[in-house]
């Protein structure tokens, strides 16, 4: 993943995904993007508010969106944002159209360090 420095901050913001042809599995499995959000403890509630009021509505407008969750640890300010997509191509597409980067920028003043982005194929789902 290529990173660039945000204009007015020292934080790194992921560039759109490198690949133009994301891999697809035979079953077209759902894809999950997990972003670790290292909030300042005193900005934790603000981060939760931004996710709920801004990120979720924007995610719902993206093609291939399935679900979003924010897991949090108020004690140390850490959050895990999980978004689920129809497939890897959908997740990559919303990085290429800069949706993902635009959402991260909203959080930058509330972070203690760089956010970390990872992608996973959903291999087991139980409800």
C-alpha positions in Angstrom: 0.0 0.0 0.0 1.4 3.4 -1.0 1.0 6.2 1.5 1.2 9.9 1.2 1.5 12.6 3.9 -1.7 14.6 4.6 -1.3 18.2 3.7 -1.6 19.9 7.1 -0.8 17.0 9.3 2.0 14.5 9.7 -0.4 11.6 9.4 -0.2 9.2 6.5 -3.3 8.7 4.3 -3.5 5.6 2.1 -3.6 6.3 -1.6 -6.2 4.4 -3.6 -5.5 0.7 -3.9 -2.6 -0.2 -6.1 -4.4 -2.9 -8.1 -6.7 -2.3 -11.0 -7.9 -5.9 -11.1 -8.6 -7.0 -7.5 -8.6 -10.8 -7.1 -11.9 -12.6 -6.9 -12.5 -16.0 -5.4 -14.7 -18.6 -7.0 -17.6 -17.9 -4.6 -17.3 -14.1 -4.8 -17.0 -14.0 -1.0 -17.8 -10.9 1.0 -14.7 -8.7 1.7 -14.0 -6.8 4.9 -11.8 -3.7 5.4 -10.5 -3.3 8.9 -9.1 0.1 9.9 -7.4 0.6 13.3 -8.3 4.1 14.6 -5.8 5.3 17.3 -7.9 8.0 18.9 -6.6 10.4 21.5 -8.5 9.3 24.6 -10.0 12.7 25.1 -11.2 12.6 21.4 -12.7 9.1 21.6 -16.4 10.3 21.8 -15.8 12.7 18.9 -14.4 9.8 16.8 -17.5 7.7 17.5 -19.8 10.6 16.6 -18.0 11.1 13.3 -18.2 7.5 12.4 -21.9 7.3 13.3 -23.1 10.6 11.8 -20.7 10.9 8.8 -18.9 7.7 7.8 -21.9 5.4 8.0 -24.2 7.4 5.8 -21.4 7.9 3.2 -20.6 4.2 3.3 -24.3 3.3 2.6 -24.1 5.4 -0.6 -21.2 3.3 -1.9 -21.8 0.5 -4.4 -21.3 -3.0 -2.8 -21.7 -1.8 0.8 -23.0 -4.4 3.2 -22.4 -3.3 6.8 -20.3 -1.1 9.1 -19.2 -1.6 12.7 -17.1 0.4 15.0 -15.5 -1.5 17.9 -14.0 0.6 20.6 -11.9 0.6 23.7 -12.7 3.8 25.6 -9.9 3.2 28.1 -7.1 3.5 25.6 -8.9 5.3 22.8 -8.5 2.6 20.2 -11.2 1.8 17.6 -11.6 -0.8 14.9 -13.7 0.2 12.0 -15.0 -2.8 10.1 -16.8 -2.3 6.8 -18.1 -5.2 4.7 -18.4 -5.2 0.9 -20.0 -7.5 -1.6 -16.5 -8.4 -2.9 -13.0 -7.1 -3.0 -13.7 -5.1 -6.2 -16.3 -3.0 -4.4 -13.8 -2.2 -1.6 -11.1 -1.3 -4.0 -13.5 0.8 -6.1 -14.4 3.0 -3.1 -10.7 3.6 -2.5 -10.2 4.5 -6.1 -13.0 7.0 -6.0 -11.4 8.5 -2.9 -14.4 7.7 -0.6 -12.1 5.9 1.9 -9.5 8.7 2.0 -12.2 11.4 2.4 -13.6 9.5 5.5 -10.2 9.1 7.1 -9.4 12.8 6.7 -12.4 13.6 9.0 -10.6 11.8 11.9 -7.1 13.1 11.5 -7.2 15.7 14.3 -8.3 13.0 16.7 -5.5 10.5 16.1 -2.4 9.7 18.1 -0.7 7.9 15.2 -1.3 6.7 11.7 -4.5 4.6 11.1 -3.8 1.1 9.8 -5.8 -0.4 7.0 -6.1 -4.1 6.2 -8.4 -6.1 3.9 -9.7 -9.6 4.5 -11.9 -12.1 2.6 -14.8 -13.2 4.8 -14.3 -17.0 4.9 -16.9 -17.9 7.6 -20.1 -16.0 8.4 -22.6 -17.0 11.1 -25.6 -15.1 12.4 
